[in-house]
């Protein structure tokens, strides 16, 4: 009888240890961060080549003394993207974004970016 008690105790302990170990293993895995940026964060800091991959060729490409303005258009909105040298080698990157409708009314910038990407 004593022998069976030890075996039952050992089996119960092993089962509980395995469960605790499994719980620890599952809880120690960090949640996977979202790798997909959306809206304004998707374009801020990007260069001209990246913007062209996202939106296609710009309707306007205005080169100014200290920067550049690209304009992308769609059915829903017009997106003006302003690029200035990043100071680490002169690569122009996006520092500001404006969005509007064709009648000039302001539009949510993130919504406009999403709409232009989906077209």
N, C-alpha and C positions, 0 to 999 in steps of 0.2 A: 504494500500500500504506500509506504514511504517513497518507494522508487517511482511510482506513478505520480505522486504529488510533485516530486522534483521535476519530472518530465513535463507535466502540465504547467508548472510555474515557469520553466525554461521556455516552453512554447509561447506562453502568454507574454513573457518579457520580450522575446525576440520579435513577436508580432507588433507589440507596442513600440519597440525601438525602431522597427522598419517604418511604421506609420509616422513617428516623430521625425525620422530622417527624411521621409518623403515630403512631409510638411515643410521642413526647413529648406529642402531643395527647391520646392515650388515658390516659397516666399522669398528666397534669396535672389530670384531672377528679377531684375528691375523691369519696370514697365518700358516698353519700346517707345521712344519718343517719335513724334510725327516727323517724318523727313520731308514732307511736302509743304513748301511755303505757299501761302495764298495771298491774293490781293496785292497791296502796296509792297509788302515785304518781298514778294516775288521779283520785283523789278529794282528795288533800291540797291544801289551798289553794283549794278550790272553794267556791262559795256555794250557798245553798239551792236556787235556781232550777236550777243545773247538776245538782245531785244529783237533783232531781225529774225532770229530763230523762233522766238515766241509769237511775234505779231506779223511777220512778213515784212515786205519793204515799206518804209514809212511814206506817207503822202507828202510830207515836207521834211527836208533835212537842211536846217539853217545853221551854218557855221558862223559863230560870233567871235569877237576878239578873245574872250576868255572862256568860252564854252560852246555848247552845241544844243540845239533844240530839235528833237524828232517828234513828228506828229503822226499818230496812227488813228485811222478812222474806221468806223463800222456803222451799222444801221442804228445802233442805240446811242453811240457816244463818240466823242473826239477826245483822244488822250494826248496831252502834251507832256513830253518827258525831257527834262533838262539834265544835261551831262556836263560835268566840270572835271578838270584834272584832279586825280586823287592825291597828288603830291609825292607819290612814291615812284615816279617814273613817267608821270605825265599821262597815263591812261585815263581817258575820260570815262567817268562812271556816273550813274544816275544819282542825283542828290535831291531832286524835287519832281513831283508829278502833279499835274492839274487835269481835271476831267470836266467835260461839259457836253450838253446836247448841241445839236446844230444851230438851235436858236439862241445859244449863249447861256442858257440856264445851267446852273451848277448841278453836277451829278456826283454820286458817291464814287470816289476814285477806285476803291477795291472792286465795286460792282462793274465798273467800266472795264477794268483790267480783265476780270473773269469773262465778261461778254466778248471782248476782243480775242481772247485765247480760244474760246469755243467756236468762233466763226470759221 
